[in-house]
Amino acid sequence: MTQTSNRLFDEFAKLMTDAAGAAQGVRKEVETIMKAQGERLVAGMDLVQREEFEAVKEMAAKAREENAQLQERIAKLEAALAAQKLP
């Protein structure tokens, strides 16, 4: 009887090990599928990468600064032109 119960436990342990391995394989497969679906979803959203966003943000800040400088220069030129026409 001892021999039979040991074999039963061995078989049960082997079954549990195989089940755990199969579950781990299924988990990896599900993770792979979910990752692929997520990447496909993000690609379909037409999102920009962080580096591109930061580059455009810098360009916009520089353009605003240049715009402010040009507005100041125009105001000075208009004031000088108005001063010349006064006599």
Helices and strands as residue ranges (DSSP letters): H 2-44, H 50-85
